[in-house]
Amino acid sequence: MGEFCRQVRTGGCGDGICDLSEDRCTCAADCGVPPTVELDCTDGVDDDCDGDIDCDDLLDCGLDPACNGSAVGDPCVDDGECCTNKCKGAAGRKTCK
């Protein structure tokens, strides 16, 4: 009986259950089809599963007011310079996150 339970919990993509190791990008069959555009340009998530996150998704977020600052990975001095409002790192080596 224990073997059967183990197989059910690790059924994988296509078993009808959106497991912790799955999401809309890795298993639409279980977790739902991802949207066709970025839903939130500041949430740190690749909503549309195209490989570009938030302000880096230029077609979807290029005109979003939140993306008027520097893009993720660009050098910065303070949070206000970044489209995500997150400037992190050691002094002199900070980048937008």
C-alpha positions in Angstrom: 0.0 0.0 0.0 2.9 2.4 0.8 4.3 2.0 -2.7 0.9 3.0 -4.3 0.7 6.2 -2.2 4.3 7.1 -3.1 3.5 6.8 -6.8 0.3 9.0 -6.5 2.2 11.8 -4.7 5.0 11.9 -7.4 2.7 11.4 -10.4 4.3 14.2 -12.4 3.0 16.4 -15.1 -0.3 15.3 -16.5 -1.6 13.6 -13.4 -4.3 16.2 -12.8 -2.6 17.6 -9.7 -0.5 20.8 -9.6 2.3 19.6 -7.4 4.8 21.8 -5.6 7.4 21.1 -8.3 5.0 22.3 -11.1 3.7 25.6 -12.1 1.9 27.1 -15.2 5.2 27.3 -17.0 6.4 23.8 -16.4 3.0 21.9 -16.5 0.1 23.7 -18.0 -1.8 20.4 -18.1 -2.0 20.4 -14.3 -1.6 24.0 -13.3 -3.5 25.9 -16.0 -2.4 27.7 -19.1 -0.2 30.7 -18.5 -1.5 34.1 -19.6 -0.2 35.5 -22.9 1.1 38.7 -21.4 3.0 39.8 -18.3 0.2 40.4 -15.6 2.3 42.5 -13.2 5.4 44.3 -14.2 6.8 44.5 -10.6 6.1 41.0 -9.0 9.4 39.3 -9.9 7.5 36.5 -11.8 7.6 35.5 -15.4 3.8 35.4 -15.7 3.6 34.6 -19.4 6.5 32.1 -19.3 8.4 33.7 -22.1 11.7 33.9 -20.2 11.5 37.6 -19.5 10.6 38.8 -16.0 8.7 42.1 -15.4 10.5 45.1 -16.9 12.7 42.8 -19.0 9.6 41.8 -20.9 9.8 44.8 -23.2 6.7 44.1 -25.4 4.4 43.6 -22.3 5.9 46.0 -19.8 7.7 48.6 -22.0 5.1 51.2 -21.5 4.4 50.4 -17.8 5.2 53.4 -15.6 7.0 51.0 -13.2 9.5 50.3 -15.9 10.7 53.8 -16.6 13.8 53.2 -14.4 16.8 51.0 -15.0 16.2 47.4 -15.8 17.0 44.4 -13.7 20.8 43.9 -13.7 21.7 47.5 -14.5 24.0 49.4 -12.1 22.3 51.6 -9.5 22.9 53.8 -6.5 19.4 53.7 -4.8 16.0 52.0 -5.2 14.5 55.0 -7.0 16.7 54.4 -10.1 15.3 50.9 -10.7 12.0 50.0 -12.4 11.5 47.5 -9.6 12.5 49.9 -6.9 15.0 47.4 -5.6 18.7 48.4 -5.7 20.8 45.8 -3.9 24.4 44.8 -3.4 27.6 46.1 -1.9 28.5 49.8 -2.1 29.9 50.6 -5.5 28.6 47.3 -7.0 24.8 47.6 -6.6 22.5 46.5 -9.3 18.7 46.6 -9.9 17.0 43.4 -8.7 
